[in-house]
Amino acid sequence: MSDLADQKCVPCQGGVPTLSAERVQELLGRLHGWGVEKNHHILRTFTFPDFKQALDFVNRVGAVAEEEGHHPDIYLSWGMVRIEIWTHKIDGLTESDFVLAAKIDRLTTA
């Protein structure tokens, strides 16, 4: 996981192929707690003891997303945050999606 988290997200200009199912599974194995849906996006649900801690986490994720220039879909509710990541420009997964997920994982251990 740490090697992915140490990389930078690469802006996608479009016109690149999405990752193969095999590559998605390989990269998924380097993350903790993430799943893949339809080989299109990766997702993970984080739980917290209250709304404030969930919101604080969302704000930290937002700061990382802005720094990387790669923005996940974030769903916030009381004590729960669900994050979905894919590269919107190509409507599928790239390695940068896994880099961002690893950076988000790192927030849970900081």
N, C-alpha and C positions, 0 to 999 in steps of 0.2 A: 504494500500500500504506500509506503513512504516514497518510493521512487516515482509513482504517479503523482503524488501530492507535491513533489518538488519540481514538477514540470510546469510549463505555462500553457494555458489554453491558446490555441492557434485560431485566429479568426477565419471563418469559412466564407469564401467568396462564392460558393455554389459550384456546381459542375463537377464535384468530386463524388465518387461512389460511397454509399453507406457501407458500414462494416459488415463483413460476412458473419453468419451465425457462429461460426467457429471462433472468430476473433472476438466477438462479443462475449462468448463464454470464457475465453482465456482472460480477458480483462476483468470480467465480473468476478472471477476467482481471486483477483487481487484486491477486492473491496470487501468491506464487512457489512452484512445485512442488506445489501441491495439486491433487487430482483430485476428481471427484464420482462417486458410485455411486448409480445408480437415482434420481437427483434427490432422494435421501433423506438422505445424509450426505456430508461432505467428509472427505478423508483425505490424509495425507502420511506418508512414511517418512523418517526422519532417520538417518544413519549416523554412527558414532563409532569411533575407533580402539580403544576398549576398553569394558569394562563400567562402570567408574567414571565415565567422561565421559558415558555414556548415562544412568546413574543421576542424575548431577548435573543433567543437562538435564531429566529427569523431575521432579526436585524443584523446579526453577525454573518449569516449566510448572504444577506443582501450586500454587505460590505465586500465579501470575497467575490461575489458575482460581478460587482462593479469593477473591482480591481482586475479581474480576469477578462472583462468584456464578454462574459458568457452567462446568460441569465436563465435560471431554472424556473419552472412553474412551482409555486409554493402555495400550499393550502394550510391555513392555520385555524385551529379550533382549540377549545379549552383542553390544555394538557397534551396536545398532539399537533405535530407538523408533518405533512407529507410533501415530499419533494419529488418532482418528475423532471428528468433531464433528457433532452435530445437536441440535435442541431436543427433548428427551425428552417434554416436556409435550404437544407437538402431533405428535410422531412424524414430524418433518420439519425442513426448513431455514428459519431466519429470518436476518435480517441480523446479529443478534448472533453467530451461528455464524461468520460471516466476520470480524467484529470480533475475536473470540477467536483465530481463525487468524492474523490479521495481527499480533496481540500476540505470539503464539508465534513467528512469523517474525522479529519484532524481537529475540527472545532469541538467535537464531542470528547476529545481526550485532553483538550487544552485547559 
